[in-house]
Each structure stands twice: as C-alpha cells, then as structure tokens.
Amino acid sequence: MTQLLSWYERIPKVELHLHLEGAIPHPTLWQLIQKYGGSPEVPDLTALQKRFQYRDFIHFLETWVWKNQFIREYDDYTLIAEDVARDLAVQHVRYAEVFFSPSRFFESGMKTPEMALAIRRGFSLVPEIRVNLVADLVRDNGLDNAAAVLADISEVKSEAGIIGITIGGSEQAFPPGPFAGVYEKARRLGFHTSAHAGEAAGPQSIWGAIHDLRVDRIGHGIRAVEDERLLDYLAVNKIPLEVCPLSNVRTGVVSSLEAHPVRRLFRRGLVLTINTDDPKMFGNSLAEEYRLLVEKLGFTPWEVRDLILQGIRSSWLSAEEKRRLETEFITGKDWVI
C-alpha cells in the first residue's frame, strides 16, 4: 500500500481542466491578502483554508468572487502563475492547459493582453513544466464581453501561448447557444474550443455545446449519464470529457465520490480525462483523484495509466508533441509501480 501511495505521487501527469485562479497556493493568496490590507474574514492562514468550504455550487461561485478581490495588478498574476506552475511541477504534472478568466478582473483596470503576458512571464520561470493557456469567456458576463475577450486574446495568441477558449460560470442560467458566433470566430482564429457543460445543468447543456458551439471537448460533462442517446453520441464521436470528480463532490454536484458517474462513463467507452478544476479551493490533487478512483470506485492502476494517456491524446498539443510526451511517460521509471 505504501508503494502504491508513492506511485500516485510519482507518476507523470497532465491537467486539462485547471483554473489558474482556483489553483493559487494558500500561502500565495495569503501574501496577496496581506498586500491589500488584509481581510477581517480571514485573520490568519488557517482561517483562509477554512474559507474554502461550500454549501453548494452557488456558494462556491460566491467564494470565487470574494477571492478575486485580492488580484488587482499584473504583477499579482505573474506571482500566481509562477507559484501555480511550481506547485504543479512538484506534483509531477508535466503538461497543463490552464484556464484564466480575464473578464472577471476588468473592474480592477487590467487589460486582457497585458494580463495574459503577465501570466506567461510567471510560467516561463518554471521550466520543469509546460503550460498552455485557455481563456475562459465567462458566460455570465454576456456575449459582447465574450467577443471582446476573444478579440483581445487574438492579439497575443502566440506570445502568451493561448491555444483555446472555454466558457465557465453559471451554466444553469446561461445556455451555450448565444455564444455560437463567438466560437465560430474563435475557430477561424485558430483556437481550440471547450465549454463547461453538464455540471450544474443537465444533458441539454451538453447537446448545446456540441451542436451550437461545436466544441472539441466538454468541461465536466458528467450529467450525460442522464441521457442514453447522449452517452452513445459521445462514445461514438470520441468527444473527450474533462472530468473533475472531487470538484463535483465539493460543490455538491454529486452527493459523494461513490455516487460519481465517472466509472459508468469509463465503462461505456467515453474518452475521459481526470482533472482537479480548482485544487486549492477544493483541497485536492491529481494524486488524490487517482488514489480515490482506485480505492472508492474500483479503478485499477492500469486504468489510471489509461486515463493519463487519454489526457495526453485529448490535449491540444500537436500530434508529434503528443507522441513524444506519451513515449516519455510510458518509458519513464515512474510509470510502473
């Protein structure tokens, strides 16, 4: 058992659904809170850690907004990006596609291109991991806002390493359909596409992401289990799901890990990747995700390896880069227990 626990930590990993602002190490966030005068709600680091406990998904979103008030300058983003990358590298995450949400910070006066470049400066300080950026258009902020963010990121696409877009936010209140034109333009500009769907809303949200937005991947997507026809469609068309099991438990989307549909989705032959979503807000890691898949849901270490390889194959790296990374993983000494 000790050897297996060590293996979860050591095995090389990829992350395809990770929000930068939800992955800020607590000491880094505490540093920013102190920089801006502190907060009566969190008098110390212990209180800050307790702040990240949620009644439901709406409470989680409210906590997300509360946290964002302590990110006000471009240098804050450089600090965050560097510390997030170092934290991932320590966990043996070799490649990550990391979401950032520019429009959530417009009120602080930050502009998207400069923000993206500040993030890239932070990532560049950690050569042990490769990170590409994905812009979250945030459906709550409306269609015009999403179009403006897309125009902004296109200015620094290559320099900042931005390879795709997604839409997060209040899925249950803002369906994907109205964003179809923005997604079509994003494809013309060379961006890959994903959308949060099937988390706080049901199968119709996933169908909308598929038919209206024509996405490459689905963020979460677990409520596909409510629609057999949708399960068949996802399996046949091999549309990857960015599954985040512990996130779904922590936000109350599912009642427990034992009740999570990831095992059923896997057995149906869907393409799945396992991710942490907002790890410093949920207190999880990829090693813990893998361990609990084995201990609670009956996955085997061989199936964990398969999920990791599906992550590489579902990434937005080039075909050559995928082959190189897969070879590096499976020939490395940490691939075996």
C-alpha positions as CSV (number, residue, x, y, z in Angstrom):
1,M,0.0,0.0,0.0
2,T,2.8,2.4,0.8
3,Q,4.4,1.7,-2.6
4,L,1.1,2.3,-4.3
5,L,0.5,5.6,-2.5
6,S,4.0,6.8,-3.5
7,W,3.2,5.8,-7.1
8,Y,0.2,8.1,-7.3
9,E,2.5,11.0,-6.4
10,R,5.4,10.0,-8.7
11,I,3.6,9.0,-11.9
12,P,3.8,11.7,-14.6
13,K,0.6,13.6,-15.1
14,V,-1.3,16.0,-17.3
15,E,-4.1,18.6,-16.4
16,L,-6.6,19.8,-19.0
17,H,-9.1,21.4,-16.8
18,L,-7.4,23.7,-14.3
19,H,-8.5,27.3,-13.4
20,L,-5.4,29.4,-12.6
21,E,-7.3,31.5,-10.1
22,G,-8.6,28.3,-8.4
23,A,-5.1,26.8,-8.1
24,I,-3.4,29.6,-6.2
25,P,-1.4,28.1,-3.3
26,H,-2.8,29.3,0.0
27,P,0.5,31.0,1.1
28,T,0.5,32.9,-2.2
29,L,-3.1,34.0,-1.7
30,W,-2.4,35.0,1.9
31,Q,0.5,37.1,0.6
32,L,-1.8,38.9,-1.7
33,I,-4.5,39.4,1.0
34,Q,-1.8,41.0,3.2
35,K,-0.6,43.1,0.3
36,Y,-4.1,44.7,0.0
37,G,-4.6,45.3,3.7
38,G,-5.9,42.0,4.9
39,S,-9.5,40.8,5.4
40,P,-11.5,40.5,8.6
41,E,-13.0,37.3,7.4
42,V,-9.6,35.6,7.3
43,P,-7.3,36.8,10.2
44,D,-4.8,34.0,9.6
45,L,-3.8,31.3,7.1
46,T,-5.8,28.7,9.0
47,A,-9.0,30.8,8.7
48,L,-8.2,31.2,5.0
49,Q,-8.1,27.5,4.4
50,K,-11.4,27.1,6.2
51,R,-13.0,29.7,4.0
52,F,-12.9,27.2,1.1
53,Q,-15.8,25.1,2.3
54,Y,-19.1,25.3,0.4
55,R,-22.8,24.8,1.0
56,D,-23.5,24.3,-2.7
57,F,-22.3,25.3,-6.2
58,I,-23.7,28.9,-5.9
59,H,-21.8,29.3,-2.6
60,F,-18.6,28.1,-4.4
61,L,-19.1,30.8,-7.1
62,E,-19.6,33.5,-4.4
63,T,-16.4,32.4,-2.7
64,W,-14.6,32.6,-6.1
65,V,-15.7,36.2,-6.5
66,W,-14.6,37.0,-2.9
67,K,-11.1,35.6,-3.6
68,N,-10.7,37.6,-6.8
69,Q,-10.7,41.0,-5.0
70,F,-7.1,40.3,-4.0
71,I,-5.9,40.1,-7.5
72,R,-5.5,43.6,-8.7
73,E,-2.2,44.1,-10.6
74,Y,-0.4,42.4,-13.5
75,D,2.5,41.5,-11.1
76,D,-0.1,39.6,-9.0
77,Y,-0.8,37.4,-12.0
78,T,3.0,36.8,-12.6
79,L,3.4,35.8,-8.9
80,I,0.3,33.5,-9.1
81,A,1.4,31.9,-12.4
82,E,4.9,31.1,-11.1
83,D,3.7,29.6,-7.8
84,V,1.0,27.6,-9.5
85,A,3.5,26.2,-12.0
86,R,6.0,25.3,-9.2
87,D,3.2,23.6,-7.3
88,L,2.2,21.5,-10.4
89,A,5.8,20.6,-11.1
90,V,6.3,19.3,-7.6
91,Q,3.3,17.0,-8.2
92,H,4.9,15.7,-11.4
93,V,2.4,17.3,-13.7
94,R,4.4,17.6,-16.9
95,Y,1.9,19.4,-19.1
96,A,-1.1,21.6,-18.3
97,E,-3.8,23.5,-20.1
98,V,-4.7,26.2,-17.7
99,F,-7.8,28.5,-17.8
100,F,-7.7,32.2,-16.9
101,S,-10.7,34.5,-16.7
102,P,-9.9,38.0,-17.9
103,S,-13.3,39.5,-17.8
104,R,-13.6,38.8,-14.1
105,F,-10.9,41.4,-13.5
106,F,-11.9,44.2,-15.8
107,E,-13.2,46.3,-12.8
108,S,-9.6,46.4,-11.5
109,G,-8.5,48.1,-14.7
110,M,-6.4,45.2,-16.1
111,K,-6.5,44.6,-19.8
112,T,-6.6,41.1,-21.2
113,P,-3.4,41.2,-23.4
114,E,-1.2,42.5,-20.6
115,M,-2.8,40.1,-18.2
116,A,-2.0,37.1,-20.4
117,L,1.6,38.2,-20.9
118,A,2.0,38.7,-17.2
119,I,0.8,35.1,-16.7
120,R,3.2,33.9,-19.3
121,R,6.1,35.6,-17.6
122,G,5.3,33.6,-14.4
123,F,5.1,30.3,-16.2
124,S,8.3,30.9,-18.0
125,L,10.1,31.0,-14.6
126,V,9.4,27.3,-14.2
127,P,11.0,25.2,-17.0
128,E,10.1,21.9,-15.3
129,I,6.5,22.1,-16.7
130,R,5.0,23.1,-20.0
131,V,1.8,25.2,-19.7
132,N,-0.6,26.5,-22.4
133,L,-3.3,29.0,-21.7
134,V,-7.1,28.7,-22.3
135,A,-9.2,31.8,-22.0
136,D,-12.5,31.4,-20.0
137,L,-15.0,33.8,-21.7
138,V,-17.3,33.6,-18.6
139,R,-20.9,33.2,-19.9
140,D,-22.3,35.4,-17.0
141,N,-20.7,38.5,-18.5
142,G,-22.6,38.3,-21.7
143,L,-22.0,37.9,-25.4
144,D,-20.4,41.3,-26.1
145,N,-17.9,40.7,-23.3
146,A,-17.0,37.3,-24.7
147,A,-16.4,38.8,-28.1
148,A,-14.2,41.5,-26.6
149,V,-12.1,38.9,-24.7
150,L,-11.7,36.9,-27.9
151,A,-10.5,39.9,-29.8
152,D,-8.1,40.7,-27.1
153,I,-6.5,37.3,-26.8
154,S,-6.1,37.1,-30.5
155,E,-3.6,40.0,-30.3
156,V,-1.2,38.0,-28.1
157,K,-2.2,34.4,-29.1
158,S,1.3,33.2,-29.9
159,E,3.3,35.4,-27.5
160,A,1.2,34.4,-24.5
161,G,0.7,30.8,-25.5
162,I,-3.1,30.9,-25.6
163,I,-4.3,27.9,-27.5
164,G,-8.1,27.7,-26.8
165,I,-11.2,29.1,-25.2
166,T,-13.9,27.8,-22.9
167,I,-17.0,29.3,-21.1
168,G,-17.4,28.8,-17.4
169,G,-19.6,30.5,-14.9
170,S,-23.3,29.9,-14.2
171,E,-24.1,27.2,-16.7
172,Q,-27.6,26.7,-15.2
173,A,-28.5,30.4,-16.0
174,F,-26.7,30.9,-19.3
175,P,-27.1,28.3,-22.0
176,P,-24.4,27.9,-24.7
177,G,-26.4,28.7,-27.8
178,P,-26.0,32.5,-27.9
179,F,-22.2,32.1,-28.0
180,A,-22.2,30.1,-31.2
181,G,-20.9,33.1,-33.3
182,V,-18.0,33.8,-30.9
183,Y,-17.0,30.1,-31.1
184,E,-17.1,30.1,-34.9
185,K,-14.8,33.2,-34.9
186,A,-12.5,31.5,-32.4
187,R,-12.1,28.5,-34.7
188,R,-11.3,30.8,-37.6
189,L,-8.6,32.5,-35.5
190,G,-7.0,29.1,-34.8
191,F,-8.2,28.5,-31.2
192,H,-9.3,25.1,-29.9
193,T,-12.7,25.0,-28.1
194,S,-14.2,23.6,-24.9
195,A,-17.2,24.5,-22.8
196,H,-18.3,23.8,-19.2
197,A,-21.5,21.8,-19.6
198,G,-23.2,19.0,-17.8
199,E,-22.1,20.2,-14.4
200,A,-24.7,22.5,-12.9
201,A,-27.1,21.9,-15.8
202,G,-28.3,18.7,-17.5
203,P,-27.8,16.9,-20.8
204,Q,-29.4,19.7,-22.9
205,S,-26.4,21.9,-21.9
206,I,-24.0,19.3,-23.3
207,W,-26.1,18.9,-26.5
208,G,-25.9,22.7,-26.9
209,A,-22.2,22.7,-26.5
210,I,-21.9,20.0,-29.2
211,H,-24.4,21.3,-31.7
212,D,-24.3,25.1,-31.2
213,L,-20.6,25.6,-30.2
214,R,-19.1,22.6,-32.0
215,V,-16.6,22.1,-29.2
216,D,-13.5,19.9,-29.3
217,R,-14.0,18.9,-25.6
218,I,-16.6,19.1,-22.8
219,G,-15.7,20.6,-19.4
220,H,-17.2,18.2,-16.8
221,G,-20.0,16.6,-18.8
222,I,-20.9,14.1,-16.1
223,R,-24.7,14.7,-16.4
224,A,-24.5,12.9,-19.8
225,V,-25.4,9.8,-17.7
226,E,-29.0,11.2,-17.7
227,D,-29.3,10.7,-21.4
228,E,-28.5,7.3,-23.0
229,R,-28.6,8.8,-26.5
230,L,-26.0,11.4,-25.5
231,L,-23.8,8.7,-24.0
232,D,-23.8,6.9,-27.3
233,Y,-23.1,10.1,-29.2
234,L,-20.1,11.0,-27.0
235,A,-18.7,7.5,-27.2
236,V,-19.1,7.1,-31.0
237,N,-17.7,10.6,-31.7
238,K,-14.9,10.4,-29.1
239,I,-15.6,13.8,-27.7
240,P,-13.4,14.0,-24.6
241,L,-14.8,14.9,-21.2
242,E,-12.7,16.9,-18.7
243,V,-13.9,15.1,-15.6
244,C,-13.2,16.6,-12.2
245,P,-14.6,14.1,-9.6
246,L,-13.6,15.7,-6.3
247,S,-14.6,19.1,-7.5
248,N,-18.1,17.7,-8.2
249,V,-18.3,16.3,-4.7
250,R,-17.0,19.5,-3.0
251,T,-19.6,21.7,-4.9
252,G,-22.5,19.3,-4.3
253,V,-23.0,18.4,-7.9
254,V,-22.8,14.8,-6.8
255,S,-23.6,13.6,-3.2
256,S,-20.4,11.6,-2.8
257,L,-17.5,10.2,-4.6
258,E,-19.1,6.7,-4.5
259,A,-22.1,8.2,-6.3
260,H,-20.0,9.8,-9.0
261,P,-20.7,8.5,-12.6
262,V,-17.1,8.5,-13.7
263,R,-16.9,4.7,-13.6
264,R,-20.0,4.3,-15.6
265,L,-18.7,6.8,-18.2
266,F,-15.5,4.9,-18.4
267,R,-17.2,1.5,-18.9
268,R,-19.4,3.0,-21.7
269,G,-16.2,3.7,-23.6
270,L,-16.2,7.5,-23.4
271,V,-13.0,9.4,-23.7
272,L,-12.2,10.7,-20.2
273,T,-9.5,12.9,-18.7
274,I,-9.2,13.4,-14.9
275,N,-8.5,16.9,-13.6
276,T,-8.6,18.9,-10.4
277,D,-10.5,22.0,-11.6
278,D,-9.8,24.4,-8.6
279,P,-7.4,22.4,-6.4
280,K,-6.6,25.0,-3.8
281,M,-10.2,25.8,-3.4
282,F,-11.2,22.1,-3.0
283,G,-8.1,20.8,-1.3
284,N,-7.5,18.1,-3.9
285,S,-4.6,17.0,-6.1
286,L,-4.3,14.7,-9.1
287,A,-2.6,12.1,-6.9
288,E,-5.6,12.1,-4.6
289,E,-8.0,11.9,-7.6
290,Y,-6.3,8.8,-8.9
291,R,-6.0,7.2,-5.4
292,L,-9.7,7.6,-4.7
293,L,-10.7,6.3,-8.2
294,V,-8.9,3.1,-7.2
295,E,-10.0,2.9,-3.6
296,K,-13.6,4.1,-3.9
297,L,-14.7,3.3,-7.5
298,G,-12.8,0.2,-8.4
299,F,-10.4,1.5,-11.0
300,T,-7.1,-0.4,-11.4
301,P,-3.6,1.2,-11.7
302,W,-3.7,0.1,-15.3
303,E,-6.9,2.0,-15.9
304,V,-5.3,5.1,-14.2
305,R,-2.5,4.9,-16.7
306,D,-5.1,4.7,-19.5
307,L,-6.8,7.8,-18.2
308,I,-3.5,9.6,-18.1
309,L,-2.8,8.6,-21.7
310,Q,-6.3,9.7,-22.7
311,G,-5.4,13.1,-21.2
312,I,-2.3,13.3,-23.5
313,R,-4.3,12.3,-26.5
314,S,-7.1,14.7,-25.7
315,S,-4.8,17.6,-25.2
316,W,-4.3,20.4,-27.7
317,L,-0.7,19.6,-28.4
318,S,0.3,18.8,-31.9
319,A,0.3,15.1,-33.0
320,E,4.1,15.0,-32.8
321,E,4.1,16.5,-29.3
322,K,1.5,14.0,-28.1
323,R,3.6,11.1,-29.4
324,R,6.7,12.5,-27.8
325,L,5.0,13.1,-24.4
326,E,3.3,9.6,-24.4
327,T,6.6,7.9,-25.1
328,E,8.3,9.9,-22.4
329,F,5.6,8.9,-19.9
330,I,5.4,5.2,-20.7
331,T,9.2,4.7,-20.8
332,G,9.9,6.6,-17.6
333,K,10.9,4.8,-14.4
334,D,7.9,6.2,-12.6
335,W,5.3,4.8,-15.0
336,V,5.5,1.4,-13.3
337,I,4.6,0.7,-9.6
